[in-house]
Amino acid sequence: MGIDNIQYYDLDLEYEESIFGSIFECDAIHLSGGNTFYFLSLFQKRNVLDLLRSYVKSGGILIGVSAGSILTTPTIDIAGYGEDADENNVDLKDMKALGLVDLEFAPHWDGSEDTLNSLREYTRVNRTAVYACQDGGGVVIDGESVELYGNVRLIDYRESGSVS
């Protein structure tokens, strides 16, 4: 892919504000997994939400895995939903995420119809669309282009609870 500038930055205990800005000179930024509430609280604490939005709007590549993928969406509400929900043990109040895409993402989908039915209810109540993705799969969004890899299902409340 031509990516050759790889660096690691910790937003938590090893955070160093003086060198953090160089992350935006990288070819891509990878947002890892973990507790989504805690991750977003670090983004808020370090004031990086707008910086990441600007990076992407300027052509930067943002790669999200698990919690990192949820952070690219408008809200992290889905992280606290369902059987395997993350715990909001940081008492996060503002669930607004990066909003780089106009859908939500449910990583680690177990492939079951029961989970799809639960997500159908979530989309209906929240009037949103959700991509449910099994491990090993993914969604690549480039502008208006959406490519699905592996076992990924789109659940959209506008389609009367149908799954594509």
ROSE-4610 file (N, C-alpha, C; in Angstrom, 1 decimal, always signed):
// ROSE-4610
residu = [M/M/M/G/G/G/I/I/I/D/D/D/N/N/N/I/I/I/Q/Q/Q/Y/Y/Y/Y/Y/Y/D/D/D/L/L/L/D/D/D/L/L/L/E/E/E/Y/Y/Y/E/E/E/E/E/E/S/S/S/I/I/I/F/F/F/G/G/G/S/S/S/I/I/I/F/F/F/E/E/E/C/C/C/D/D/D/A/A/A/I/I/I/H/H/H/L/L/L/S/S/S/G/G/G/G/G/G/N/N/N/T/T/T/F/F/F/Y/Y/Y/F/F/F/L/L/L/S/S/S/L/L/L/F/F/F/Q/Q/Q/K/K/K/R/R/R/N/N/N/V/V/V/L/L/L/D/D/D/L/L/L/L/L/L/R/R/R/S/S/S/Y/Y/Y/V/V/V/K/K/K/S/S/S/G/G/G/G/G/G/I/I/I/L/L/L/I/I/I/G/G/G/V/V/V/S/S/S/A/A/A/G/G/G/S/S/S/I/I/I/L/L/L/T/T/T/T/T/T/P/P/P/T/T/T/I/I/I/D/D/D/I/I/I/A/A/A/G/G/G/Y/Y/Y/G/G/G/E/E/E/D/D/D/A/A/A/D/D/D/E/E/E/N/N/N/N/N/N/V/V/V/D/D/D/L/L/L/K/K/K/D/D/D/M/M/M/K/K/K/A/A/A/L/L/L/G/G/G/L/L/L/V/V/V/D/D/D/L/L/L/E/E/E/F/F/F/A/A/A/P/P/P/H/H/H/W/W/W/D/D/D/G/G/G/S/S/S/E/E/E/D/D/D/T/T/T/L/L/L/N/N/N/S/S/S/L/L/L/R/R/R/E/E/E/Y/Y/Y/T/T/T/R/R/R/V/V/V/N/N/N/R/R/R/T/T/T/A/A/A/V/V/V/Y/Y/Y/A/A/A/C/C/C/Q/Q/Q/D/D/D/G/G/G/G/G/G/G/G/G/V/V/V/V/V/V/I/I/I/D/D/D/G/G/G/E/E/E/S/S/S/V/V/V/E/E/E/L/L/L/Y/Y/Y/G/G/G/N/N/N/V/V/V/R/R/R/L/L/L/I/I/I/D/D/D/Y/Y/Y/R/R/R/E/E/E/S/S/S/G/G/G/S/S/S/V/V/V/S/S/S]
num = [1/1/1/2/2/2/3/3/3/4/4/4/5/5/5/6/6/6/7/7/7/8/8/8/9/9/9/10/10/10/11/11/11/12/12/12/13/13/13/14/14/14/15/15/15/16/16/16/17/17/17/18/18/18/19/19/19/20/20/20/21/21/21/22/22/22/23/23/23/24/24/24/25/25/25/26/26/26/27/27/27/28/28/28/29/29/29/30/30/30/31/31/31/32/32/32/33/33/33/34/34/34/35/35/35/36/36/36/37/37/37/38/38/38/39/39/39/40/40/40/41/41/41/42/42/42/43/43/43/44/44/44/45/45/45/46/46/46/47/47/47/48/48/48/49/49/49/50/50/50/51/51/51/52/52/52/53/53/53/54/54/54/55/55/55/56/56/56/57/57/57/58/58/58/59/59/59/60/60/60/61/61/61/62/62/62/63/63/63/64/64/64/65/65/65/66/66/66/67/67/67/68/68/68/69/69/69/70/70/70/71/71/71/72/72/72/73/73/73/74/74/74/75/75/75/76/76/76/77/77/77/78/78/78/79/79/79/80/80/80/81/81/81/82/82/82/83/83/83/84/84/84/85/85/85/86/86/86/87/87/87/88/88/88/89/89/89/90/90/90/91/91/91/92/92/92/93/93/93/94/94/94/95/95/95/96/96/96/97/97/97/98/98/98/99/99/99/100/100/100/101/101/101/102/102/102/103/103/103/104/104/104/105/105/105/106/106/106/107/107/107/108/108/108/109/109/109/110/110/110/111/111/111/112/112/112/113/113/113/114/114/114/115/115/115/116/116/116/117/117/117/118/118/118/119/119/119/120/120/120/121/121/121/122/122/122/123/123/123/124/124/124/125/125/125/126/126/126/127/127/127/128/128/128/129/129/129/130/130/130/131/131/131/132/132/132/133/133/133/134/134/134/135/135/135/136/136/136/137/137/137/138/138/138/139/139/139/140/140/140/141/141/141/142/142/142/143/143/143/144/144/144/145/145/145/146/146/146/147/147/147/148/148/148/149/149/149/150/150/150/151/151/151/152/152/152/153/153/153/154/154/154/155/155/155/156/156/156/157/157/157/158/158/158/159/159/159/160/160/160/161/161/161/162/162/162/163/163/163/164/164/164]
x = [+0.8/+0.0/+0.9/+2.1/+3.0/+3.1/+2.7/+2.7/+4.1/+4.9/+6.2/+6.5/+5.6/+5.9/+5.0/+5.5/+4.7/+5.3/+4.4/+4.7/+3.6/+3.9/+2.9/+2.8/+1.5/+1.2/+0.2/+0.5/-0.3/-1.1/-2.4/-3.2/-3.4/-3.0/-3.2/-2.0/-1.4/-0.4/+0.9/+1.3/+2.5/+2.4/+1.2/+1.0/+2.0/+2.5/+3.4/+2.9/+2.3/+1.7/+2.7/+3.9/+5.0/+5.3/+5.1/+5.3/+4.1/+2.9/+1.7/+1.3/+1.6/+1.3/+1.9/+3.0/+3.6/+2.8/+1.8/+0.9/+0.2/+0.0/-0.8/+0.1/+1.4/+2.3/+2.4/+1.8/+1.8/+0.9/+1.2/+0.4/-1.0/-1.1/-2.4/-2.4/-3.5/-3.6/-4.5/-4.1/-4.8/-5.3/-6.7/-7.3/-7.6/-7.0/-7.1/-8.4/-8.5/-9.6/-9.5/-10.4/-10.4/-11.8/-11.9/-13.2/-13.5/-14.6/-14.9/-15.2/-15.8/-16.1/-14.8/-13.9/-12.6/-11.8/-11.8/-11.1/-11.6/-13.0/-13.6/-13.2/-13.2/-12.9/-11.5/-10.6/-9.2/-9.2/-9.9/-10.0/-10.5/-11.5/-12.1/-11.0/-10.4/-9.4/-8.2/-7.8/-6.6/-7.0/-8.3/-8.8/-8.4/-8.5/-8.1/-9.2/-10.5/-11.6/-11.5/-11.4/-11.3/-10.1/-8.9/-7.7/-7.8/-8.4/-8.6/-9.6/-10.7/-11.6/-10.9/-10.1/-9.3/-8.3/-7.7/-6.7/-7.4/-8.6/-9.4/-9.9/-10.4/-10.9/-9.8/-8.5/-7.4/-6.8/-7.5/-7.1/-6.4/-6.2/-5.6/-6.4/-5.8/-6.4/-6.6/-7.8/-8.0/-8.5/-7.9/-8.2/-8.7/-9.9/-10.4/-10.7/-10.3/-10.5/-11.3/-12.4/-13.2/-13.6/-13.2/-13.6/-13.2/-12.0/-11.6/-12.5/-13.1/-14.1/-15.4/-15.8/-17.0/-16.7/-15.5/-15.2/-15.3/-15.3/-15.4/-16.8/-17.8/-19.2/-19.7/-21.0/-21.5/-21.5/-21.8/-22.0/-21.4/-21.1/-20.6/-21.7/-22.9/-24.1/-24.1/-23.8/-23.9/-22.8/-21.8/-20.8/-21.4/-22.4/-23.0/-24.3/-24.5/-25.7/-25.4/-26.3/-26.2/-25.5/-25.4/-24.9/-23.5/-22.6/-21.2/-20.8/-21.7/-21.5/-20.3/-19.6/-18.6/-19.2/-18.5/-19.0/-18.5/-19.4/-19.1/-18.6/-17.4/-16.9/-16.1/-16.1/-15.5/-16.6/-17.9/-19.0/-19.1/-18.8/-18.8/-20.2/-20.4/-21.7/-21.9/-20.9/-21.0/-20.5/-21.5/-21.2/-20.9/-20.8/-20.5/-19.1/-19.0/-17.7/-17.2/-16.4/-15.8/-16.9/-17.9/-18.9/-18.4/-17.4/-16.8/-17.7/-18.6/-19.5/-20.9/-21.9/-23.3/-24.0/-23.3/-23.8/-23.1/-23.6/-22.9/-22.3/-21.5/-20.7/-20.8/-21.1/-21.1/-20.0/-18.8/-17.8/-18.1/-17.4/-17.5/-18.8/-19.6/-20.9/-20.6/-21.4/-21.3/-21.9/-22.5/-23.1/-24.5/-25.1/-26.4/-27.5/-28.6/-29.9/-30.4/-30.2/-30.6/-29.9/-28.6/-27.9/-28.4/-28.7/-29.2/-30.6/-31.4/-32.7/-32.6/-31.6/-31.3/-30.9/-30.0/-29.5/-30.6/-31.5/-32.7/-33.5/-33.7/-34.4/-33.6/-32.3/-31.4/-31.6/-31.5/-31.6/-33.0/-34.1/-35.4/-35.5/-35.1/-35.2/-34.4/-33.2/-32.2/-32.3/-33.1/-33.3/-31.9/-31.2/-29.9/-29.7/-28.5/-28.1/-26.9/-26.7/-25.6/-25.0/-23.7/-23.0/-22.6/-23.1/-22.6/-21.5/-20.4/-19.3/-18.7/-18.5/-17.8/-16.3/-15.6/-14.2/-13.6/-12.6/-11.9/-12.5/-13.6/-14.3/-14.0/-14.6/-14.4/-15.2/-15.3/-15.9/-14.9/-14.8/-13.9/-14.7/-14.6/-15.4/-14.5/-14.7/-13.8/-14.8/-15.1/-16.1/-17.4/-18.0/-19.3/-19.2/-18.0/-17.8/-17.7/-18.5/-18.5/-18.2/-17.1/-16.7/-16.8/-17.4/-17.6/-16.6/-16.0/-15.1/-15.5/-15.6/-15.9/-17.4/-17.8/-19.2/-19.7/-20.3/-20.7/-22.2/-23.0/-24.4/-24.8/-25.6/-26.1/-27.5/-27.8/-29.1/-29.6/-30.7/-31.1/-32.6/-32.9/-34.3/-35.2/-34.7/-35.6/-36.1/-35.5/-35.9/-36.7/-37.5/-38.5/-37.8/-36.6/-35.9/-35.2/-35.2/-34.5/-33.0/-32.4/-31.0/-30.5/-29.5/-28.9/-27.7]
y = [-1.2/+0.0/+1.3/+1.1/+2.3/+3.0/+2.4/+3.1/+2.8/+3.8/+3.5/+4.3/+5.2/+6.0/+5.5/+4.6/+4.0/+4.5/+5.1/+5.5/+5.2/+5.1/+4.8/+6.0/+6.3/+7.4/+6.9/+7.1/+6.7/+8.0/+7.9/+9.0/+9.0/+7.9/+7.7/+8.0/+7.1/+7.3/+7.8/+7.4/+7.9/+9.1/+9.7/+10.8/+12.0/+12.5/+13.6/+14.6/+15.7/+16.7/+17.2/+17.4/+18.0/+17.2/+15.9/+15.1/+14.6/+14.8/+14.3/+14.8/+16.1/+16.7/+16.0/+15.3/+14.6/+13.4/+13.0/+11.9/+12.3/+13.5/+14.0/+14.1/+13.8/+13.7/+12.3/+11.3/+9.9/+9.6/+8.6/+8.2/+7.7/+7.1/+6.7/+6.7/+6.8/+6.7/+5.5/+4.7/+3.5/+3.7/+3.5/+3.6/+2.2/+1.8/+0.4/+0.1/-1.0/-1.4/-1.1/-1.6/-1.4/-0.9/-0.3/+0.1/+1.5/+1.5/+2.6/+3.9/+3.7/+4.9/+5.5/+4.7/+5.2/+5.8/+5.2/+5.7/+7.1/+7.3/+8.6/+9.6/+9.2/+10.1/+10.6/+9.8/+10.2/+11.2/+11.0/+11.9/+13.3/+13.3/+14.5/+15.2/+14.5/+15.0/+15.6/+15.0/+15.5/+16.4/+16.7/+17.6/+17.2/+15.9/+15.5/+15.2/+15.3/+15.0/+15.9/+17.2/+18.1/+17.9/+17.6/+17.4/+16.1/+15.1/+13.9/+14.1/+14.9/+15.3/+16.0/+17.0/+17.8/+16.9/+16.0/+15.1/+14.3/+13.8/+13.0/+13.9/+15.0/+16.0/+16.4/+16.4/+16.8/+15.6/+14.5/+13.3/+12.2/+12.4/+11.4/+10.1/+9.0/+7.7/+7.4/+7.1/+6.7/+5.2/+4.4/+3.0/+2.7/+2.2/+1.9/+0.4/-0.2/-1.6/-1.6/-2.4/-2.5/-1.2/-0.8/+0.5/+1.6/+1.5/+2.5/+2.7/+1.6/+1.8/+2.5/+2.2/+2.8/+4.3/+4.7/+6.1/+6.9/+6.3/+7.0/+7.5/+6.9/+7.1/+8.4/+8.8/+10.0/+9.8/+8.6/+8.4/+7.0/+6.9/+5.6/+4.9/+5.3/+4.7/+3.2/+2.7/+1.2/+0.5/+1.1/+0.4/+0.0/+0.6/+0.3/-0.6/-1.1/-1.8/-3.3/-4.1/-5.5/-6.3/-7.6/-8.6/-8.4/-8.0/-7.8/-6.3/-5.5/-4.0/-3.7/-2.6/-2.0/-1.3/-1.3/-0.6/+0.9/+1.8/+3.2/+3.5/+2.9/+3.1/+4.4/+5.3/+6.6/+7.7/+7.2/+8.1/+9.1/+8.7/+9.6/+10.0/+11.3/+11.9/+12.2/+12.8/+13.2/+12.0/+11.4/+10.2/+10.6/+11.9/+12.2/+11.8/+11.1/+10.7/+11.5/+11.0/+11.7/+12.1/+11.3/+11.6/+11.7/+10.8/+10.8/+10.1/+9.2/+8.5/+8.7/+8.5/+8.7/+7.4/+6.5/+5.2/+4.7/+3.6/+3.1/+1.7/+1.3/+0.1/-0.8/-2.1/-3.1/-4.2/-4.0/-5.0/-6.3/-7.3/-8.6/-9.3/-9.1/-9.7/-11.2/-11.9/-13.4/-14.2/-13.5/-14.2/-14.7/-14.5/-15.0/-14.1/-14.8/-14.0/-13.3/-13.8/-13.1/-11.8/-11.7/-10.5/-9.5/-10.0/-9.2/-8.6/-9.4/-8.9/-7.8/-8.0/-7.0/-5.7/-5.8/-4.6/-4.0/-4.8/-4.2/-3.3/-3.7/-2.9/-1.7/-1.8/-0.6/+0.4/-0.1/+0.8/+1.5/+0.8/+1.3/+2.4/+2.1/+3.1/+4.3/+4.1/+5.2/+5.8/+5.3/+5.8/+5.9/+4.8/+4.8/+3.6/+3.5/+2.3/+1.8/+0.4/-0.2/-1.3/-1.2/-2.3/-3.3/-4.5/-5.6/-6.4/-6.5/-7.1/-8.2/-9.4/-10.5/-10.2/-10.8/-10.6/-11.1/-10.4/-10.8/-10.0/-9.4/-8.6/-7.1/-6.3/-4.9/-4.1/-2.8/-1.8/-0.8/-0.5/+0.6/+1.6/+2.8/+4.0/+5.0/+5.4/+6.4/+7.3/+8.5/+9.4/+8.7/+8.6/+7.9/+6.4/+6.0/+4.6/+3.7/+2.6/+1.7/+0.3/-0.3/-1.7/-2.5/-3.7/-4.6/-5.8/-6.2/-7.4/-8.4/-9.7/-10.7/-10.7/-11.2/-11.3/-10.0/-9.1/-7.8/-7.7/-7.2/-7.0/-5.5/-4.9/-3.6/-3.8/-3.1/-3.1/-1.7/-1.4/+0.0/+0.1/+1.0/+1.2/+1.6/+2.2/+2.7/+1.5/+0.4/-0.8/-1.8/-1.2/-2.0/-3.2/-2.9/-3.9/-5.0/-4.8/-5.8/-5.7/-6.8/-6.9/-7.2/-6.5/-6.8/-7.5]
z = [+0.0/+0.0/+0.0/+0.1/+0.1/+1.4/+2.5/+3.8/+4.4/+4.7/+5.3/+6.5/+6.9/+8.1/+9.2/+10.1/+11.2/+12.5/+13.3/+14.7/+15.6/+16.9/+17.9/+18.9/+19.1/+20.1/+21.1/+22.3/+23.4/+23.9/+23.9/+24.4/+25.9/+26.5/+27.9/+28.8/+29.4/+30.4/+29.8/+28.6/+28.0/+27.0/+27.1/+26.2/+26.3/+25.2/+25.2/+24.2/+24.6/+23.8/+22.8/+23.2/+22.3/+21.0/+21.1/+19.9/+19.2/+19.8/+19.3/+17.9/+17.6/+16.3/+15.1/+15.3/+14.2/+13.7/+14.4/+14.0/+12.7/+12.5/+11.3/+10.1/+10.2/+9.1/+8.6/+9.3/+8.9/+7.7/+7.0/+5.8/+6.2/+7.4/+7.9/+9.4/+10.0/+11.4/+11.7/+12.6/+13.0/+14.4/+14.5/+15.9/+16.3/+17.4/+17.9/+18.6/+19.2/+19.9/+21.4/+22.2/+23.6/+24.0/+25.2/+25.7/+24.9/+24.2/+23.4/+24.2/+25.3/+26.2/+26.7/+27.1/+27.6/+26.5/+25.3/+24.1/+23.7/+23.7/+23.3/+24.4/+25.7/+26.8/+26.6/+26.1/+25.9/+24.7/+23.6/+22.5/+23.0/+23.9/+24.4/+25.3/+26.2/+27.1/+26.4/+25.3/+24.5/+23.4/+23.2/+22.2/+20.8/+20.4/+19.1/+18.1/+18.6/+17.6/+16.4/+16.6/+15.4/+14.6/+15.3/+14.6/+13.6/+14.1/+13.3/+12.2/+12.4/+11.3/+10.2/+10.6/+9.6/+8.9/+9.5/+8.9/+7.8/+8.1/+7.1/+6.0/+6.3/+5.3/+4.4/+4.8/+4.0/+3.2/+3.3/+2.5/+3.3/+4.6/+5.4/+5.5/+5.7/+5.9/+7.3/+7.7/+9.1/+9.1/+9.9/+10.0/+11.4/+11.5/+12.8/+13.0/+14.1/+14.4/+15.7/+15.7/+16.9/+17.5/+18.7/+19.2/+18.3/+17.7/+16.7/+15.5/+15.1/+14.0/+14.5/+15.7/+16.2/+16.4/+16.7/+16.9/+15.6/+14.4/+13.2/+12.9/+13.6/+13.4/+14.1/+14.0/+14.6/+16.2/+16.7/+18.1/+18.5/+19.7/+20.2/+21.0/+20.9/+21.6/+21.4/+20.2/+20.0/+20.8/+21.3/+22.1/+23.4/+23.9/+25.2/+25.0/+23.8/+23.4/+23.3/+23.7/+23.5/+24.5/+24.3/+25.2/+25.6/+24.6/+24.8/+24.9/+25.4/+25.5/+26.3/+25.9/+26.7/+27.9/+29.0/+30.2/+30.2/+30.5/+30.6/+32.0/+32.3/+33.7/+33.8/+32.8/+32.9/+33.1/+33.2/+33.3/+32.2/+31.0/+29.8/+29.5/+29.3/+29.1/+27.6/+26.9/+25.5/+24.7/+24.0/+23.2/+21.7/+21.4/+20.0/+19.6/+18.5/+18.0/+16.9/+16.0/+14.9/+13.8/+13.6/+12.6/+11.2/+10.9/+9.5/+8.5/+9.0/+8.2/+8.8/+8.0/+8.5/+8.8/+9.4/+9.8/+11.1/+11.6/+12.8/+12.5/+13.3/+13.1/+14.3/+14.1/+15.2/+14.9/+15.4/+15.2/+16.0/+15.7/+16.4/+16.4/+15.3/+15.1/+15.1/+15.9/+16.0/+14.9/+13.9/+12.8/+13.1/+14.2/+14.6/+14.1/+13.9/+13.5/+14.8/+16.0/+17.2/+17.3/+17.0/+17.1/+16.0/+14.8/+13.8/+14.2/+14.8/+15.3/+16.3/+17.2/+18.2/+17.6/+16.6/+15.9/+15.0/+14.5/+13.8/+14.7/+16.0/+17.0/+17.3/+17.4/+17.6/+16.5/+15.3/+14.1/+14.1/+14.4/+14.4/+15.5/+16.7/+17.8/+17.5/+17.0/+16.8/+15.4/+14.5/+13.2/+12.5/+12.4/+11.8/+11.0/+10.4/+9.7/+10.4/+10.5/+11.2/+10.3/+10.2/+9.5/+10.6/+10.6/+11.5/+10.8/+11.5/+10.9/+11.7/+11.1/+11.8/+11.8/+12.8/+12.9/+11.6/+11.1/+9.8/+8.6/+8.8/+7.8/+8.0/+7.1/+7.2/+6.2/+6.5/+5.6/+5.2/+3.9/+3.5/+2.9/+3.4/+2.9/+2.4/+1.1/+0.5/-0.2/+0.4/-0.1/-0.1/-1.3/-1.4/-1.7/-1.9/-2.2/-0.9/-0.9/+0.3/-0.2/+0.3/-0.1/+1.2/+1.0/+2.1/+1.9/+3.0/+2.9/+4.0/+3.6/+4.6/+4.9/+6.0/+6.4/+7.1/+6.3/+6.8/+6.3/+7.2/+6.9/+7.2/+6.3/+6.5/+7.0/+8.1/+8.7/+8.7/+8.0/+7.9/+8.3/+9.2/+9.7/+8.5/+7.5/+6.4/+5.5/+5.7/+4.9/+5.7/+6.6/+7.5/+8.2/+8.7/+9.4/+8.6/+7.3/+6.4/+6.6/+6.2/+6.2/+4.9/+4.4/+3.1/+3.2]
